[in-house]
Every structure is written in structure tokens, then in C-alpha cells.
Amino acid sequence: MSDYNPAPMQNASHPYQKLGGWLLFWVVMAILAVFYSVVELFSNTGFLRNWQTYSGLEFWLQLLLLLCLLYEMIMDAVYAIMAIQRNPRFVLAWQLIYAGSIVNAPVQLTVHLLYGYPEGITFASDIWSFFVIALGLGLMTLYFARSVRVRTYMGSDEYLRLAFFTKKMKWAQPAVPDGE
């Protein structure tokens, strides 16, 4: 049973009970990613400006890339809102952002191999994106599990029990006891 309470803690006595540090940084970055994605939709190389030029398989691959972008944009917004509200599913939302990335990377590589690379993009940069996805998911999962600030801010360990990859990890202990 979830003891989720979206209301922020009142009378937070410890500074870690307020949104701050790296968690605040990643929330701000998620919000900026949403705005960047909206701009990307309408860029000169974006799907919304070029969809008429695509045909056959390229159209469907580009549409899949667009759907991945929209999915990641929505999940970034969901993650940021959940983290601000102390929703214990915020780490799960963060991990689900990577589902879009995991689909996006091989589709992007396929588009580039079949239809050519745009200027400034190389095969190495496409391969590098696979490494970045794995590294980002691993490091952020480790951060959420080991961060005393995040554990204290959330007020319980439920966010770790609800996430995919943190169920069997050693978790951080809060700086102040839960419920204070």
C-alpha cells in the first residue's frame, strides 16, 4: 500500500528535506529537455517540417523517432512533476525515460545507415549513444539508490522499492528519521 502524499513536507528542519542538490539539477534538466524537444519538433531537420519529403520505410522510421521524442518529452515532464511532488514513482518514471532512448538509438542508427548521415553526425556518434544510454541509466539508478539527500527528501524508501533496478541494492539511510 502506498503512503504517497503529494503535499510538500511542512516545517522541514533539515536542508535535505527540501528539493536541492543534484536532484534539483536533474529536475531542472528534465524541464529543459521538454522545451528542447518542442523546439526540435519544429527545427529545420524535425519531422514536422519534413514529413512530406519522407516516403516508404524512411517515413515510418522517422515517425517512430518522432514517437520516441514525444514519449521522452512526456516522461521528462512526468518525472519532474513527480520528483517535485515527492511521488515515490519518480525513479520509475526516470528509468522509463530510457525506454524511449533504447528504442530511439537503434532506429536512429538504421535511418542513418539506410539514408545517410546528416552533417556533423557520424557512425561513431550513433554507437556512442548506446554507451551514453547504458551509462546514464546505470549512474542515475545508483545515484537515486545511494543519495542521502534524495532518501531524506522523499521521506521513505518506497521510491526505491517501486523502481526497476533498485529492489536488491543497498539503499542510503536518511539524514533524519522518516516522518520528521
N, CA, C and O of each residue as an XYZ file, in Angstrom:
720
protein
N       0.838     -1.182      0.000
C       0.000      0.000      0.000
C       0.878      1.239      0.000
O       1.882      1.290      0.711
N       0.524      2.193     -0.757
C       1.325      3.397     -0.899
C       0.915      4.440      0.133
O      -0.273      4.651      0.372
N       1.895      5.085      0.737
C       1.610      6.183      1.645
C       1.964      7.506      0.970
O       2.439      8.438      1.618
N       1.726      7.573     -0.336
C       2.049      8.744     -1.137
C       1.239      9.935     -0.678
O       0.014      9.869     -0.573
N       1.929     11.014     -0.409
C       1.286     12.266     -0.043
C       1.919     13.356     -0.889
O       3.075     13.711     -0.660
N       1.181     13.906     -1.877
C       1.794     14.870     -2.778
C       2.114     16.212     -2.133
O       2.842     17.015     -2.717
N       1.595     16.467     -0.960
C       1.854     17.751     -0.305
C       3.296     17.799      0.169
O       3.786     16.834      0.756
N       3.985     18.913     -0.077
C       5.369     19.003      0.383
C       5.432     18.990      1.912
O       4.486     19.379      2.597
N       6.576     18.530      2.422
C       6.750     18.494      3.872
C       6.672     19.905      4.425
O       7.307     20.827      3.912
N       5.903     20.053      5.453
C       5.828     21.331      6.149
C       6.865     21.333      7.266
O       7.178     20.280      7.821
N       7.381     22.470      7.589
C       8.339     22.612      8.684
C       9.553     21.714      8.514
O       9.978     21.069      9.473
N      10.108     21.661      7.337
C      11.300     20.853      7.093
C      12.440     21.427      7.927
O      12.840     22.579      7.757
N      12.957     20.584      8.842
C      14.003     21.076      9.734
C      15.402     20.837      9.182
O      16.343     21.532      9.566
N      15.549     19.885      8.306
C      16.849     19.564      7.734
C      16.879     20.065      6.289
O      15.879     19.938      5.583
N      18.006     20.636      5.830
C      18.048     21.154      4.456
C      17.802     20.084      3.389
O      17.351     20.405      2.289
N      18.092     18.821      3.701
C      17.868     17.754      2.721
C      16.387     17.422      2.547
O      16.026     16.686      1.629
N      15.541     17.947      3.402
C      14.116     17.703      3.272
C      13.485     18.620      2.228
O      12.288     18.531      1.954
N      14.282     19.482      1.659
C      13.833     20.364      0.575
C      14.513     19.931     -0.712
O      15.617     19.388     -0.682
N      13.862     20.170     -1.842
C      14.437     19.826     -3.138
C      15.709     20.633     -3.349
O      15.693     21.861     -3.266
N      16.807     19.943     -3.620
C      18.074     20.642     -3.798
C      19.130     19.705     -4.330
O      18.857     18.545     -4.637
N      20.332     20.217     -4.435
C      21.470     19.420     -4.871
C      21.306     18.880     -6.282
O      20.720     19.523     -7.153
N      21.845     17.663     -6.485
C      21.784     17.042     -7.805
C      20.359     16.709     -8.220
O      20.035     16.738     -9.408
N      19.510     16.395     -7.254
C      18.121     16.090     -7.604
C      17.464     17.323     -8.231
O      16.758     17.203     -9.232
N      17.686     18.479     -7.666
C      17.154     19.714     -8.254
C      17.744     19.921     -9.646
O      17.030     20.298    -10.575
N      19.039     19.675     -9.791
C      19.686     19.819    -11.100
C      18.997     18.934    -12.141
O      18.690     19.400    -13.238
N      18.748     17.646    -11.806
C      18.139     16.728    -12.773
C      16.685     17.063    -13.046
O      16.194     16.810    -14.146
N      15.984     17.626    -12.069
C      14.609     18.076    -12.308
C      14.620     19.250    -13.292
O      13.826     19.282    -14.232
N      15.511     20.201    -13.076
C      15.620     21.342    -13.998
C      16.025     20.877    -15.394
O      15.489     21.366    -16.388
N      16.968     19.935    -15.475
C      17.385     19.413    -16.780
C      16.231     18.708    -17.498
O      16.115     18.804    -18.720
N      15.387     18.010    -16.759
C      14.231     17.340    -17.368
C      13.258     18.372    -17.926
O      12.703     18.184    -19.009
N      13.054     19.447    -17.197
C      12.162     20.515    -17.674
C      12.752     21.165    -18.925
O      12.030     21.436    -19.884
N      14.051     21.414    -18.917
C      14.706     21.980    -20.102
C      14.644     21.021    -21.285
O      14.515     21.457    -22.428
N      14.733     19.728    -21.023
C      14.638     18.725    -22.093
C      13.273     18.765    -22.768
O      13.172     18.546    -23.975
N      12.231     19.040    -22.007
C      10.890     19.167    -22.592
C      10.865     20.337    -23.568
O      10.365     20.208    -24.685
N      11.400     21.472    -23.148
C      11.425     22.640    -24.036
C      12.297     22.389    -25.263
O      11.936     22.780    -26.373
N      13.428     21.745    -25.067
C      14.303     21.414    -26.195
C      13.587     20.506    -27.187
O      13.718     20.683    -28.398
N      12.836     19.540    -26.684
C      12.106     18.607    -27.552
C      11.053     19.328    -28.377
O      10.856     19.013    -29.551
N      10.380     20.288    -27.771
C       9.383     21.070    -28.518
C      10.071     21.840    -29.639
O       9.570     21.879    -30.762
N      11.206     22.449    -29.345
C      11.958     23.177    -30.372
C      12.411     22.215    -31.467
O      12.338     22.542    -32.651
N      12.878     21.033    -31.076
C      13.349     20.016    -32.026
C      12.239     19.598    -32.987
O      12.508     19.317    -34.155
N      11.012     19.553    -32.517
C       9.882     19.175    -33.377
C       9.737     20.113    -34.572
O       9.358     19.699    -35.667
N      10.045     21.378    -34.335
C       9.842     22.385    -35.372
C      11.142     22.852    -36.024
O      11.135     23.813    -36.794
N      12.259     22.182    -35.723
C      13.543     22.586    -36.306
C      13.567     22.273    -37.801
O      12.684     21.591    -38.321
N      14.580     22.779    -38.474
C      14.707     22.546    -39.919
C      14.824     21.071    -40.266
O      14.412     20.654    -41.349
N      15.379     20.281    -39.362
C      15.516     18.848    -39.620
C      14.446     18.031    -38.915
O      14.451     16.803    -39.002
N      13.534     18.687    -38.221
C      12.498     17.988    -37.467
C      11.441     17.357    -38.361
O      11.251     17.769    -39.505
N      10.768     16.371    -37.838
C       9.758     15.617    -38.578
C       8.618     16.513    -39.046
O       8.144     16.373    -40.173
N       8.176     17.428    -38.196
C       7.014     18.239    -38.545
C       7.260     19.153    -39.745
O       6.317     19.527    -40.441
N       8.506     19.510    -39.987
C       8.826     20.335    -41.160
C       9.161     19.512    -42.394
O       9.121     20.035    -43.508
N       9.485     18.249    -42.224
C       9.993     17.456    -43.336
C       9.187     16.205    -43.657
O       9.600     15.429    -44.518
N       8.079     15.984    -43.015
C       7.378     14.716    -43.180
C       6.952     14.464    -44.623
O       6.844     13.308    -45.032
N       6.709     15.517    -45.404
C       6.297     15.323    -46.798
C       7.432     14.778    -47.662
O       7.180     14.192    -48.715
N       8.667     14.964    -47.234
C       9.808     14.516    -48.039
C      10.153     13.049    -47.809
O      10.941     12.471    -48.558
N       9.571     12.447    -46.785
C       9.861     11.050    -46.481
C       8.871     10.150    -47.214
O       7.706     10.500    -47.401
N       9.364      8.984    -47.625
C       8.468      8.013    -48.263
C       8.863      6.612    -47.846
O      10.003      6.364    -47.453
N       7.928      5.716    -47.934
C       8.191      4.310    -47.649
C       8.701      4.078    -46.247
O       8.182      4.633    -45.279
N       9.727      3.247    -46.151
C      10.294      2.868    -44.862
C      10.843      4.072    -44.105
O      10.711      4.148    -42.884
N      11.453      5.006    -44.814
C      12.007      6.187    -44.141
C      10.919      6.952    -43.399
O      11.154      7.428    -42.288
N       9.728      7.081    -43.994
C       8.622      7.762    -43.330
C       8.290      7.076    -42.011
O       8.135      7.745    -40.990
N       8.179      5.751    -42.019
C       7.800      5.017    -40.815
C       8.896      5.066    -39.753
O       8.603      5.146    -38.560
N      10.144      5.020    -40.179
C      11.243      5.141    -39.216
C      11.279      6.535    -38.597
O      11.483      6.682    -37.392
N      11.081      7.555    -39.426
C      11.051      8.930    -38.908
C       9.859      9.135    -37.978
O       9.966      9.842    -36.976
N       8.732      8.523    -38.305
C       7.559      8.602    -37.437
C       7.844      7.922    -36.094
O       7.438      8.425    -35.046
N       8.532      6.794    -36.122
C       8.907      6.121    -34.883
C       9.849      6.990    -34.049
O       9.728      7.043    -32.826
N      10.780      7.664    -34.707
C      11.662      8.594    -33.991
C      10.865      9.728    -33.359
O      11.156     10.149    -32.239
N       9.862     10.220    -34.077
C       9.000     11.270    -33.533
C       8.252     10.756    -32.303
O       8.159     11.460    -31.297
N       7.727      9.554    -32.375
C       7.011      8.977    -31.239
C       7.932      8.788    -30.038
O       7.520      8.999    -28.897
N       9.180      8.389    -30.294
C      10.162      8.274    -29.207
C      10.416      9.638    -28.573
O      10.495      9.749    -27.349
N      10.544     10.663    -29.391
C      10.770     12.020    -28.890
C       9.589     12.477    -28.040
O       9.781     13.034    -26.959
N       8.375     12.246    -28.520
C       7.187     12.636    -27.764
C       7.101     11.869    -26.444
O       6.775     12.437    -25.403
N       7.396     10.578    -26.506
C       7.385      9.756    -25.293
C       8.400     10.287    -24.274
O       8.067     10.471    -23.104
N       9.629     10.531    -24.716
C      10.657     11.036    -23.812
C      10.272     12.396    -23.246
O      10.533     12.683    -22.078
N       9.649     13.235    -24.074
C       9.233     14.554    -23.632
C       8.176     14.429    -22.524
O       8.260     15.115    -21.506
N       7.203     13.570    -22.723
C       6.157     13.369    -21.718
C       6.751     12.788    -20.438
O       6.420     13.229    -19.338
N       7.629     11.800    -20.588
C       8.216     11.170    -19.404
C       9.138     12.128    -18.645
O       9.212     12.058    -17.418
N       9.842     13.020    -19.346
C      10.644     14.040    -18.656
C       9.748     14.927    -17.803
O      10.079     15.225    -16.656
N       8.614     15.350    -18.358
C       7.682     16.192    -17.612
C       7.094     15.430    -16.424
O       6.979     15.978    -15.327
N       6.724     14.171    -16.642
C       6.164     13.344    -15.560
C       7.189     13.177    -14.448
O       6.864     13.325    -13.270
N       8.429     12.868    -14.824
C       9.491     12.697    -13.822
C       9.661     13.971    -12.992
O       9.702     13.910    -11.763
N       9.758     15.116    -13.653
C       9.984     16.375    -12.939
C       8.838     16.674    -11.971
O       9.073     17.056    -10.825
N       7.620     16.501    -12.425
C       6.460     16.752    -11.560
C       6.441     15.786    -10.389
O       6.189     16.187     -9.253
N       6.706     14.513    -10.662
C       6.706     13.521     -9.584
C       7.796     13.810     -8.552
O       7.562     13.674     -7.352
N       8.968     14.201     -9.003
C      10.053     14.498     -8.068
C       9.697     15.704     -7.203
O       9.939     15.696     -5.996
N       9.134     16.723     -7.804
C       8.741     17.915     -7.046
C       7.671     17.569     -6.022
O       7.686     18.086     -4.905
N       6.738     16.692     -6.399
C       5.638     16.310     -5.509
C       5.998     15.180     -4.542
O       5.161     14.776     -3.735
N       7.207     14.672     -4.609
C       7.663     13.560     -3.779
C       6.874     12.274     -4.052
O       6.657     11.470     -3.146
N       6.462     12.094     -5.267
C       5.759     10.874     -5.642
C       6.777      9.736     -5.671
O       7.797      9.857     -6.349
N       6.534      8.638     -4.961
C       7.534      7.573     -4.892
C       7.783      6.857     -6.221
O       8.693      6.032     -6.304
N       7.015      7.144     -7.236
C       7.243      6.520     -8.542
C       8.162      7.366     -9.433
O       8.309      7.071    -10.619
N       8.777      8.408     -8.877
C       9.590      9.295     -9.707
C      10.830      8.595    -10.274
O      11.231      8.897    -11.398
N      11.443      7.676     -9.535
C      12.616      6.953    -10.067
C      12.166      6.005    -11.176
O      12.848      5.865    -12.191
N      11.034      5.364    -10.986
C      10.474      4.515    -12.035
C      10.235      5.342    -13.303
O      10.546      4.889    -14.405
N       9.686      6.546    -13.153
C       9.476      7.433    -14.306
C      10.815      7.766    -14.969
O      10.915      7.780    -16.196
N      11.842      8.035    -14.158
C      13.165      8.337    -14.716
C      13.688      7.154    -15.522
O      14.220      7.327    -16.618
N      13.534      5.963    -14.978
C      14.015      4.774    -15.677
C      13.211      4.534    -16.954
O      13.754      4.045    -17.945
N      11.933      4.873    -16.935
C      11.109      4.696    -18.130
C      11.462      5.683    -19.241
O      11.182      5.421    -20.411
N      12.071      6.811    -18.890
C      12.548      7.746    -19.921
C      13.505      7.005    -20.847
O      13.506      7.223    -22.059
N      14.314      6.133    -20.267
C      15.312      5.410    -21.048
C      14.696      4.387    -22.005
O      15.348      3.971    -22.962
N      13.460      3.980    -21.759
C      12.792      3.074    -22.702
C      12.686      3.732    -24.073
O      12.913      3.084    -25.096
N      12.344      5.010    -24.094
C      12.302      5.751    -25.361
C      13.673      5.863    -25.990
O      13.808      5.767    -27.210
N      14.694      6.066    -25.168
C      16.058      6.167    -25.679
C      16.541      4.838    -26.244
O      17.248      4.799    -27.251
N      16.154      3.754    -25.588
C      16.581      2.430    -26.032
C      15.963      2.083    -27.379
O      16.579      1.367    -28.169
N      14.773      2.570    -27.655
C      14.151      2.370    -28.966
C      14.734      3.366    -29.969
O      15.005      3.012    -31.117
N      14.924      4.597    -29.535
C      15.385      5.665    -30.418
C      16.762      5.385    -31.016
O      16.964      5.579    -32.215
N      17.702      4.935    -30.203
C      19.089      4.775    -30.660
C      19.234      3.814    -31.852
O      19.869      4.192    -32.837
N      18.682      2.599    -31.811
C      18.842      1.724    -32.981
C      18.053      2.198    -34.197
O      18.468      1.971    -35.333
N      16.917      2.854    -33.964
C      16.148      3.377    -35.099
C      16.931      4.500    -35.765
O      17.004      4.567    -36.992
N      17.519      5.388    -34.954
C      18.333      6.480    -35.494
C      19.514      5.927    -36.282
O      19.819      6.416    -37.370
N      20.174      4.919    -35.743
C      21.290      4.285    -36.441
C      20.821      3.690    -37.772
O      21.501      3.836    -38.788
N      19.681      3.032    -37.772
C      19.127      2.446    -39.001
C      18.833      3.516    -40.042
O      19.167      3.350    -41.216
N      18.216      4.605    -39.626
C      17.925      5.710    -40.550
C      19.216      6.235    -41.158
O      19.296      6.450    -42.367
N      20.217      6.438    -40.326
C      21.486      6.974    -40.839
C      22.181      5.997    -41.780
O      22.736      6.411    -42.797
N      22.157      4.713    -41.455
C      22.805      3.730    -42.323
C      22.078      3.596    -43.661
O      22.717      3.442    -44.703
N      20.762      3.652    -43.635
C      19.990      3.474    -44.870
C      19.887      4.733    -45.717
O      19.869      4.649    -46.945
N      19.818      5.902    -45.080
C      19.513      7.133    -45.815
C      20.594      8.199    -45.707
O      20.417      9.313    -46.200
N      21.702      7.870    -45.071
C      22.824      8.797    -44.997
C      22.858      9.584    -43.698
O      21.849      9.784    -43.022
N      24.048     10.011    -43.392
C      24.273     10.780    -42.176
C      24.173     12.268    -42.458
O      24.735     12.749    -43.442
N      23.459     13.011    -41.604
C      23.478     14.467    -41.745
C      24.858     15.014    -41.379
O      25.653     14.330    -40.733
N      25.127     16.212    -41.781
C      26.412     16.838    -41.481
C      26.613     16.922    -39.968
O      25.715     17.339    -39.235
N      27.788     16.524    -39.515
C      28.115     16.587    -38.097
C      27.784     15.325    -37.321
O      28.166     15.205    -36.158
N      27.083     14.382    -37.936
C      26.746     13.118    -37.283
C      27.562     12.014    -37.951
O      27.680     11.968    -39.175
N      28.126     11.124    -37.126
C      28.935     10.033    -37.666
C      28.453      8.697    -37.097
O      27.653      8.653    -36.163
N      28.949      7.635    -37.673
C      28.652      6.296    -37.161
C      29.111      6.187    -35.712
O      28.414      5.605    -34.881
N      30.272      6.740    -35.408
C      30.805      6.684    -34.041
C      29.870      7.387    -33.057
O      29.688      6.912    -31.936
N      29.282      8.502    -33.457
C      28.367      9.204    -32.546
C      27.091      8.400    -32.323
O      26.521      8.442    -31.232
N      26.635      7.669    -33.339
C      25.477      6.798    -33.158
C      25.798      5.655    -32.195
O      24.985      5.325    -31.333
N      26.964      5.059    -32.337
C      27.376      3.979    -31.441
C      27.585      4.520    -30.025
O      27.228      3.864    -29.046
N      28.156      5.702    -29.923
C      28.379      6.340    -28.624
C      27.058      6.522    -27.879
O      27.032      6.426    -26.652
N      25.958      6.784    -28.594
C      24.666      6.992    -27.938
C      24.209      5.750    -27.175
O      23.542      5.882    -26.148
N      24.545      4.556    -27.644
C      24.206      3.340    -26.914
C      24.927      3.306    -25.570
O      24.337      2.951    -24.549
N      26.215      3.680    -25.576
C      27.005      3.721    -24.357
C      26.455      4.764    -23.389
O      26.366      4.507    -22.188
N      26.089      5.926    -23.896
C      25.567      7.007    -23.057
C      24.259      6.579    -22.384
O      24.036      6.888    -21.213
N      23.409      5.882    -23.108
C      22.146      5.406    -22.535
C      22.422      4.459    -21.369
O      21.871      4.635    -20.283
N      23.265      3.466    -21.587
C      23.578      2.500    -20.531
C      24.251      3.182    -19.340
O      23.909      2.909    -18.190
N      25.194      4.057    -19.613
C      25.903      4.768    -18.547
C      24.946      5.663    -17.762
O      24.964      5.664    -16.531
N      24.119      6.417    -18.466
C      23.168      7.307    -17.800
C      22.187      6.552    -16.931
O      21.942      6.936    -15.788
N      21.627      5.488    -17.460
C      20.679      4.696    -16.682
C      21.353      4.097    -15.455
O      20.793      4.130    -14.360
N      22.544      3.553    -15.631
C      23.253      2.941    -14.509
C      23.650      3.942    -13.438
O      23.413      3.716    -12.251
N      24.255      5.048    -13.854
C      24.711      6.043    -12.878
C      23.545      6.712    -12.144
O      23.620      6.947    -10.938
N      22.475      7.014    -12.872
C      21.341      7.669    -12.212
C      20.622      6.711    -11.262
O      20.166      7.125    -10.196
N      20.519      5.452    -11.635
C      19.910      4.472    -10.727
C      20.750      4.348     -9.468
O      20.213      4.298     -8.361
N      22.059      4.299     -9.630
C      22.964      4.247     -8.487
C      22.836      5.506     -7.630
O      22.816      5.425     -6.402
N      22.751      6.657     -8.272
C      22.589      7.923     -7.538
C      21.312      7.910     -6.710
O      21.340      8.238     -5.524
N      20.193      7.535     -7.321
C      18.925      7.539     -6.592
C      18.957      6.565     -5.414
O      18.363      6.838     -4.370
N      19.641      5.442     -5.572
C      19.698      4.445     -4.503
C      20.639      4.855     -3.376
O      20.392      4.538     -2.213
N      21.716      5.558     -3.716
C      22.759      5.856     -2.721
C      22.717      7.265     -2.152
O      23.431      7.551     -1.191
N      21.916      8.142     -2.705
C      21.914      9.530     -2.275
C      21.168      9.719     -0.955
O      19.979      9.416     -0.847
N      21.875     10.215      0.027
C      21.265     10.521      1.317
C      20.276     11.674      1.145
O      19.211     11.676      1.763
N      20.623     12.649      0.310
C      19.730     13.784      0.092
C      18.402     13.329     -0.503
O      17.342     13.734     -0.026
N      18.445     12.498     -1.533
C      17.209     12.029     -2.163
C      16.397     11.210     -1.159
O      15.183     11.383     -1.052
N      17.067     10.320     -0.424
C      16.376      9.472      0.548
C      15.708     10.315      1.625
O      14.577     10.034      2.022
N      16.394     11.336      2.094
C      15.840     12.226      3.117
C      14.704     13.057      2.532
O      13.662     13.215      3.168
N      14.891     13.582      1.339
C      13.864     14.394      0.673
C      12.574     13.600      0.488
O      11.487     14.131      0.717
N      12.677     12.339      0.077
C      11.494     11.523     -0.180
C      10.778     11.104      1.100
O       9.569     10.872      1.069
N      11.479     11.002      2.214
C      10.832     10.697      3.483
C      10.545      9.221      3.715
O      10.062      8.855      4.786
N      10.828      8.369      2.744
C      10.697      6.918      2.915
C      11.510      6.244      1.811
O      12.038      6.909      0.919
N      11.603      4.917      1.885
C      12.346      4.185      0.860
C      11.418      3.588     -0.199
O      11.857      2.780     -1.018
N      10.156      3.972     -0.193
C       9.201      3.401     -1.137
C       9.607      3.658     -2.592
O       9.382      2.799     -3.444
N      10.190      4.800     -2.895
C      10.601      5.103     -4.268
C      11.622      4.091     -4.790
O      11.693      3.840     -5.993
N      12.404      3.516     -3.889
C      13.388      2.506     -4.295
C      12.733      1.146     -4.515
O      13.141      0.391     -5.397
N      11.726      0.837     -3.717
C      11.026     -0.431     -3.878
C      10.179     -0.453     -5.152
O       9.914     -1.526     -5.693
N       9.755      0.707     -5.634
C       8.907      0.786     -6.820
C       9.700      0.848     -8.123
O       9.131      0.618     -9.190
N      10.974      1.149     -8.066
C      11.799      1.273     -9.272
C      12.248     -0.103     -9.756
O      12.247     -1.070     -8.993
N      12.633     -0.182    -11.034
C      13.033     -1.451    -11.632
C      14.332     -2.016    -11.069
O      14.386     -3.191    -10.708
N      15.364     -1.208    -10.991
C      16.711     -1.725    -10.760
C      17.256     -1.472     -9.363
O      18.454     -1.643     -9.138
N      16.414     -1.070     -8.418
C      16.930     -0.752     -7.089
C      16.410     -1.689     -6.004
O      16.740     -1.510     -4.832
N      15.625     -2.658     -6.362
C      15.000     -3.525     -5.364
C      16.013     -4.296     -4.530
O      15.783     -4.512     -3.340
N      17.130     -4.716     -5.123
C      18.110     -5.536     -4.404
C      19.382     -4.767     -4.051
O      20.353     -5.362     -3.584
N      19.385     -3.447     -4.270
C      20.567     -2.643     -3.959
C      20.565     -2.241     -2.480
O      19.519     -2.196     -1.833
N      21.758     -1.952     -1.967
C      21.862     -1.384     -0.632
C      21.471      0.090     -0.750
O      22.027      0.826     -1.565
N      20.531      0.500      0.053
C      19.989      1.846     -0.043
C      20.638      2.789      0.949
O      21.188      2.364      1.964
N      20.566      4.074      0.642
C      21.066      5.109      1.543
C      20.134      5.230      2.742
O      18.936      4.961      2.645
N      20.697      5.635      3.861
C      19.907      5.917      5.062
C      19.625      7.413      5.094
O      20.483      8.202      4.696
N      18.453      7.824      5.554
C      18.125      9.249      5.559
C      18.954     10.023      6.597
O      19.428      9.461      7.584
N      19.109     11.307      6.346
C      19.845     12.165      7.280
C      19.024     12.428      8.543
O      19.586     12.697      9.605
N      17.700     12.351      8.430
C      16.802     12.458      9.572
C      15.823     11.293      9.493
O      15.537     10.809      8.398
N      15.309     10.837     10.619
C      14.369      9.710     10.576
C      13.129     10.057      9.733
O      12.729     11.217      9.641
N      12.533      9.022      9.124
C      11.326      9.227      8.331
C      10.213      9.793      9.188
O      10.094      9.481     10.373
N       9.397     10.635      8.561
C       8.218     11.182      9.232
C       8.491     12.419     10.057
O       7.575     12.941     10.693
N       9.719     12.905     10.070
C      10.007     14.129     10.839
C       9.992     15.330      9.934
O      10.211     16.451     10.393
